């Protein structure tokens, strides 16, 4: 009994201390501020009150009594970064295809918490998770409740897939090992099942819907490019989601499935490997965003070429050239005028290396300021959170990162994140 009382008192004191810190005002001296939605400031001050930005001032303002000073005068300060395509539950390895036989949800959850922390330490204060077991929903809630440390997660829960499609994890296994998955697990065929699958994910707490409009690279199904959902199925998925206030992201490598998804009204196309000029035109017409996931493309191609036995042969054949293919397609889409937003497919490669996408986006032709927008305010628009995050402005959440160097002059500075603040709390310093 005495032990319980002492333990309760200790936790109460820790809670009060944490609450006090979260409500503390901070003054941040910055060598350079890139606010994204405003003029860059050399030698400026950002004032934080609680978890929000209070004001931005030129010069180094006096520090009020009781405020903490954070000295970043040798650094460039930007808004917290946003990755619009991650899989926080999972990380590709030689053993990935055996995990469905070995891992329980509790195992996945503990590991996902580690990946979440790595992602936040890399400067990504918000992410969009596009498919897992549903642990991603629980992890989002745990982070929001202060039970775990990680980025702000907006999640699709389970991805929607046809039977035998990219999201059907029973493909390639002995037929008698698993019950045939249905809408409850995101596997849906026909308009009625598609409607049920969307409603089920939203019921469970999904922030968005992810649909596999074509085959994929890493699944054990043999094709990666053929369309998987018909027009009527995609139309009902998008309509059902929109009726319930939710956007749809479409995984798509092949052009025909991509075109169908765009015409159905999805918000984003993920990967887009074999996108045609006609589909690019349709995306411009519909205002569809493109999330190339360049880092993942290069990662799987490298593993297929250099690591013998890393992938099953069915996957290796699909993975071989996909990195260069996505890089080329993204460059053409950019020149054409398709709206591009930052997303990496983290999990396909190791979590915490999301910043590599900045380099690949520069190599495909985007200008540095466009890349930074893609990873901040444009990504915030995709999340429908542009009034809260994505730029350094009074009233917005105090999500900030600092880097060595000037990314406007050299985008490689984004590989040197040295400071991270989320919700006014210093995560990495």
Secondary structure, 3 states (H helix, E strand, C coil): CHHHHHHHHHHHHHHHHHHHHHCCCEEEEEEEEECCCCCCEEEEEEEEECCEEEEEEECCCCCCCCCEEEEEEEEEEEECEEEEEECCCCCCCCCHHHHHHHCCHHHHHHHHHHHHHHHHHCCEEEEEECCCCCHHHHHHHHHHCCCCCCCEEEECCCCEECCCCCCCCCCCCCCCCCCCCCHHHCECCHHHHHHHHHHHHHHCCCCCEEEECECCCCCCCCCCCCECCCHHHHHHHHHHHHHCCCCEEEEECCHHHHHHHHHHCCCEEEECCCCCHHHHHHHHHHCCEEECCHHHHHHHHHHHHHCCCCCCHHHHHHHCCHHHHHHHHHHHHHHHCCEECCCCCECCCCCCCCCHHHHHHHHCCCCHHHHHHHCCHHHHHHCCCCCCCCCCCCCCECCEEEECCCCCCCHHHHHCEEEEEECCEEEEC
